[in-house]
Amino acid sequence: MIKVAFCSEDMQHVDAHFALSSNIVIYEFLPASFHWVKTKSFKSQTGQETETINERRLAERIEAIQDCDILYCSQIGSPAAARLINHNIFPMQTKENLLIEEAACRLQRMFHKNPPHWLENKFQRGGA
């Protein structure tokens, strides 16, 4: 089993920047199926952006997905992507306004047809 996080504003599409997402929707994947597990919502922070606020926002999102193996988002900065990789979370960026269910189906098909080595290893190990 692996867990996959999807950054979303409307909780239906992969349509959010990782560090700015209002919601992170988490699914569990088995080789033959997947299902929703939980949604983590974050308060929007308005006002002047500071390095401390940005770091706190990023840290709370990383903490929310620490047991996930993959993250889907519309955008992610290089430093945030590197931090996820250091936590054994593989970031995947999609530019289209993709439905979460469609992204989940694509990932499931990828695993069955010709999975990349890293994905096959995650399923074989039972996740990270």
C-alpha positions in Angstrom: 0.0 0.0 0.0 1.1 3.5 -0.7 -0.4 6.9 0.2 -0.8 9.7 -2.3 -1.5 13.3 -1.5 -3.2 15.7 -3.9 -3.1 19.5 -3.5 -6.5 21.1 -4.2 -8.5 24.2 -3.7 -11.9 22.7 -4.5 -11.1 19.2 -3.1 -11.9 17.7 -6.6 -9.0 18.9 -8.8 -5.3 18.9 -8.6 -5.2 22.7 -8.8 -3.0 24.1 -6.1 0.6 25.0 -5.4 2.0 22.8 -2.7 3.0 25.5 -0.3 -0.2 27.5 -0.9 -2.8 24.8 -1.0 -5.9 25.1 1.1 -6.5 21.3 1.1 -4.5 18.2 0.7 -6.6 15.2 -0.2 -5.0 11.8 0.7 -5.7 8.4 -0.9 -4.4 5.0 -0.2 -3.4 2.8 -3.1 -3.3 -1.0 -3.3 -2.1 -2.8 -6.5 -5.8 -3.3 -7.5 -7.7 -0.4 -5.9 -7.5 3.0 -4.3 -9.7 5.0 -1.9 -9.9 8.3 -0.1 -8.5 8.4 3.4 -8.7 11.9 4.7 -8.5 15.6 3.7 -6.3 18.0 5.6 -7.4 21.7 5.3 -5.3 24.7 6.0 -6.3 28.2 7.0 -5.6 30.8 4.4 -3.1 33.3 5.6 -3.6 36.8 4.4 -1.3 39.8 4.9 2.3 40.3 4.2 4.3 37.2 3.3 7.4 36.8 5.4 10.1 34.1 5.3 8.9 32.9 8.7 5.3 32.5 7.5 6.3 30.8 4.3 8.5 28.4 6.2 5.8 27.6 8.7 3.2 27.0 5.9 5.6 24.7 4.1 6.5 22.8 7.3 2.9 22.2 8.2 2.1 20.8 4.8 5.1 18.5 4.9 4.0 17.3 8.3 0.5 16.7 7.0 1.8 14.3 4.3 4.8 12.8 6.1 3.3 9.3 5.8 2.6 9.7 2.0 4.8 8.4 -0.8 3.7 10.7 -3.7 2.4 14.3 -3.9 0.5 15.6 -6.9 0.3 19.4 -7.2 -0.1 22.1 -9.9 3.2 23.8 -8.8 6.0 23.3 -6.4 9.2 25.2 -5.8 12.6 23.5 -6.1 13.5 23.9 -2.4 10.1 22.4 -1.4 10.5 19.5 -3.9 14.0 18.8 -2.5 12.6 18.7 1.0 9.9 16.2 0.0 12.4 14.0 -1.7 14.5 14.1 1.5 11.4 12.8 3.3 11.0 10.0 0.7 8.0 11.7 -0.9 8.0 11.9 -4.7 6.6 15.2 -6.0 4.6 15.0 -9.3 3.5 18.2 -10.9 0.6 18.5 -13.3 -0.2 21.6 -15.3 -3.7 20.7 -16.3 -6.7 21.2 -14.1 -6.9 17.4 -13.5 -9.6 15.7 -11.5 -8.2 14.0 -8.4 -10.1 10.8 -9.4 -8.6 10.9 -12.9 -5.1 11.4 -11.5 -5.6 8.4 -9.2 -6.9 6.3 -12.1 -3.8 7.3 -14.2 -1.5 6.4 -11.4 -3.3 3.0 -11.0 -3.0 2.4 -14.8 0.7 3.4 -14.7 1.3 0.8 -12.0 -0.4 -2.0 -14.0 1.0 -1.2 -17.5 4.6 -0.1 -17.1 5.4 1.4 -13.7 8.6 3.4 -13.2 11.1 1.7 -11.1 10.5 4.0 -8.1 6.8 3.3 -8.1 7.2 -0.4 -8.4 9.6 -0.4 -5.5 7.2 1.5 -3.3 4.4 -1.0 -3.9 6.8 -4.0 -3.3 8.0 -2.4 -0.1 4.5 -1.5 1.0 5.2 2.2 0.8 7.8 4.3 2.5 
